[in-house]
Amino acid sequence: MGDLGRRRPRDQPSTTMANLAVELFGIRCAHPVWAAAGPNVLDGAHALRAAQGGASALVMKTISTEAARVPKPCMARVGADALVNCELWSELAAEEYLAKEYALAKSSGVPVIASIGYRPEELAELGPRVEATGCVDAIEFSLHYTGRGHEEVLAAARALRAAVRLPIIAKLSPGMGDLGEVAEALEPYVDAFAAINSVGPVWVVDTERGRPLLGSEDGRGWLSGRPIKPIALRCVREVASRVKVPVIGVGGIVCGQDAIEFLMAGAWVVQVCTAAILRGPQVYGAIAREMAEWMEAHGYTSVEEVRARGRSLVCGMGGVDYAGQAPQVDEERCTRCGLCVTSCCPRALTLKNEGRARIEVDTALCVRCGLCRTVCPHGAIT
Ligand SMILES: Cc1cc2nc3c(=O)[nH]c(=O)nc-3n(C[C@H](O)[C@H](O)[C@H](O)COP(=O)(O)O)c2cc1C
């Protein structure tokens, strides 16, 4: 953690006030935590709850020209902060959103972004109707079911660009190949990218009932939440390094520190879906508050400063001679919990119980893998 920034000594009060406000393509937000498309924002009433919970902008559930027929069950929890789903897009007809759901969402006072899908002709039809409501600040289009070919993806972006004047966000899925390459090809047609949609397909089985957890024909679904965060971070970095327009990070964000990681990967703002489903809409505000606390504790005054720090991150071995560096245990912080000992495959760490218990490091056995530093819950190993 210490190498992420300029951590202020614990006993020193913060002298900085972090400003979390962000502006992208004319949309101003009090902080960078948005609601992502999903059942957390499935209609206007849910959108209002998301705004009350602290979301600074609302990306509504994806609609298409035909309402989806979603197989049930369509969601299952698969561990802490993780879900699988086969929810497709909205089961509500587009007409409902156009007639009242976007207006209700807009009454929250925060920016509203419609999400539409999927084929070029569907985007060309829906885009202008969404724009005509006057209740929407931007349009996100999902490429989740568009097809994998470059041409199909480009045709979708071109069709929507030709049909609307509102800012457009292309939402990328992790299975689309080299996302940097895809984003570069799409950039002339869009104002921003959101990365990523859920990961998969995946398959999960209920061993007690002897059937898949999800009701889709083949039991397949999509994984979201905590486990996908490292994939999403890699995708965001890949896209942000190739395009000039803003990138929106989404995937596995549960707390403020997660969101900070996305800023360092190159995101301007983040979106949250699974954590809001499992923990409730107040999670948006909690994440924003934790971001502010982290920034103040580390001496950052703006979101842009955190992003800039990400651009200058040292990658690779950064000139450090790891061969000469064995782990050092801070006796004050160490609680002798033994987690580092258990996970040390070369058996270089031992819990010595003679006299005062302590962790002993055998520098000859240590292979400098770095695992112990990240396993220790107390930050006792450097
Ligand atoms: C149940 C469920 C439904 C979703 N529906 C949509 C959708 O309609 N449109 C869309 O673009 N993304 C949809 N997503 C994807 C999320 O917006 C988000 O990109 C993904 O879940 C990763 O973020 P998370 O880990 O915070 O959930 C859905 C996700 C879940 C879990």
The ligand as an SDF file (V2000), in Angstrom:
LIG
                    3D

 31 33  0  0  0  0  0  0  0  0999 V2000
  -27.6750   -9.3340  -12.8140 C   0  0  0  0  0  0  0  0  0  0  0  0
  -26.8990   -8.4540  -13.7360 C   0  0  0  0  0  0  0  0  0  0  0  0
  -27.5040   -7.8460  -14.8190 C   0  0  0  0  0  0  0  0  0  0  0  0
  -26.7820   -7.0360  -15.6890 C   0  0  0  0  0  0  0  0  0  0  0  0
  -27.4190   -6.4250  -16.7300 N   0  0  0  0  0  0  0  0  0  0  0  0
  -26.7190   -5.6040  -17.5540 C   0  0  0  0  0  0  0  0  0  0  0  0
  -27.3640   -4.9080  -18.5950 C   0  0  0  0  0  0  0  0  0  0  0  0
  -28.5780   -4.9660  -18.7680 O   0  0  0  0  0  0  0  0  0  0  0  0
  -26.5960   -4.1540  -19.4210 N   0  0  0  0  0  0  0  0  0  0  0  0
  -25.2440   -4.0160  -19.2520 C   0  0  0  0  0  0  0  0  0  0  0  0
  -24.6100   -3.3150  -20.0310 O   0  0  0  0  0  0  0  0  0  0  0  0
  -24.6180   -4.6430  -18.2480 N   0  0  0  0  0  0  0  0  0  0  0  0
  -25.3140   -5.4270  -17.3940 C   0  0  0  0  0  0  0  0  0  0  0  0
  -24.6780   -6.0490  -16.3690 N   0  0  0  0  0  0  0  0  0  0  0  0
  -23.2200   -5.8860  -16.2140 C   0  0  0  0  0  0  0  0  0  0  0  0
  -22.8500   -4.8090  -15.1950 C   0  0  0  0  0  0  0  0  0  0  0  0
  -23.3420   -3.5430  -15.5790 O   0  0  0  0  0  0  0  0  0  0  0  0
  -21.3370   -4.7210  -15.0150 C   0  0  0  0  0  0  0  0  0  0  0  0
  -20.7380   -4.3460  -16.2350 O   0  0  0  0  0  0  0  0  0  0  0  0
  -20.7080   -6.0400  -14.5840 C   0  0  0  0  0  0  0  0  0  0  0  0
  -21.5610   -6.7680  -13.7460 O   0  0  0  0  0  0  0  0  0  0  0  0
  -19.3900   -5.8070  -13.8550 C   0  0  0  0  0  0  0  0  0  0  0  0
  -19.5550   -4.9250  -12.7840 O   0  0  0  0  0  0  0  0  0  0  0  0
  -19.8310   -5.4130  -11.2640 P   0  0  0  0  0  0  0  0  0  0  0  0
  -18.7590   -6.3880  -10.9280 O   0  0  0  0  0  0  0  0  0  0  0  0
  -19.8030   -4.1500  -10.4320 O   0  0  0  0  0  0  0  0  0  0  0  0
  -21.1600   -6.0540  -11.2640 O   0  0  0  0  0  0  0  0  0  0  0  0
  -25.3940   -6.8430  -15.4750 C   0  0  0  0  0  0  0  0  0  0  0  0
  -24.7830   -7.4480  -14.3770 C   0  0  0  0  0  0  0  0  0  0  0  0
  -25.5130   -8.2380  -13.5080 C   0  0  0  0  0  0  0  0  0  0  0  0
  -24.8200   -8.8450  -12.3050 C   0  0  0  0  0  0  0  0  0  0  0  0
  1  2  1  0
  2  3  1  0
  2 30  2  0
  3  4  2  0
  4  5  1  0
  4 28  1  0
  5  6  2  0
  6  7  1  0
  6 13  1  0
  7  8  2  0
  7  9  1  0
  9 10  1  0
 10 11  2  0
 10 12  1  0
 12 13  2  0
 13 14  1  0
 14 15  1  0
 14 28  1  0
 15 16  1  0
 16 17  1  0
 16 18  1  0
 18 19  1  0
 18 20  1  0
 20 21  1  0
 20 22  1  0
 22 23  1  0
 23 24  1  0
 24 25  2  0
 24 26  1  0
 24 27  1  0
 28 29  2  0
 29 30  1  0
 30 31  1  0
M  END
$$$$
